[in-house]
Amino acid sequence: MGTVVPLIALAVIAFVLFVAWPRKPKQPMPADEPERPMTGEEIVRANGLILRDQLSHAPFGELLARRLWHRLQAGAPGVRRTGHG
């Protein structure tokens, strides 16, 4: 019985150290194609699609919302159209 207790204590210590030991993180699987950063035009287009989806159709109906969206897309950035002439 004198040697069993130290062996059990050694097994418990070894188990605790094994569980607590930091493991090497697994390497992520390489992608088929490396992800490239979005260009400025792609960012603007993605933001436009998000805004289009958030455009409320309820107050004035689907047709008016679609017309509004097409008019906004047809205008040049920074140019204000007054509707005269």
N, C-alpha and C positions, 0 to 999 in steps of 0.2 A: 504494500500500500504506500510505502515511502517514495517509490519512484513514479507511481501513477499520477499523483497530484501535480508534480512538476511537469509531466508530459502533457497533461490536460491543459495546464496553464500556458505552456509553450504553444500548443495547438490553437488555443483561443487568441493568443497574441499574434500568431502567424496569420490567422484568419482575419483579424481586425486590420492588420497591416495590409493584407492583400486587398481587402475591400476598400480601404481608405487610400491606397496608393493611386496617384493620378495616372490615368491611362493616356496613351497617345491618341489624340483625336483622329478619327477616320478621315481620310482625304475624300472630299466630295468627288462624285463622278464627273469627269470632264464632259462638258456639253458637246453636242455634235458640231455646233457652230458657235464660235465665241460671240458673246453679246456685245454689240457695239453701242456706243452712246447715241442718243437721238440727236438729230440735227435741229436747228432752230425752226425750220419749216415743219418738221414732224411734230415738234412740241406745240407749235401754234395750231396745227391741225387736230392734235389730240385734245387740246384745251377747247377748241371749237366744238368737237363732238360731245365733250362733257357738257358744255354750256347748252348745246342744242337739246340734249336729253333732259336738261333741267328746265327748259322753257315750258312754262305752264300752258297747256292747251285748254284748260277748263273755262277761263273767263270769256274768251271770244271765239272759241271753237278751233277745230283742227285746221281748217282752210286758212283762216287769218294768221294763225301761228306759222303755218308753212310759208305763206306769202311774206310775212315779216322776216323770217329766217332767210329766205332767198334775197330779199332786198338788202339785208345786212351783209350777206355774202357778196353781193354785186358791188357794193360801195368800196372805194379805195380806203385804206386805213388813214385816218387823220383828215379825211375830206368830208366836209359837212354839206349835205344837200338840203336845199331849202324847199324844193318842189316848184320853184318859179322858173318857168322857161325851160 
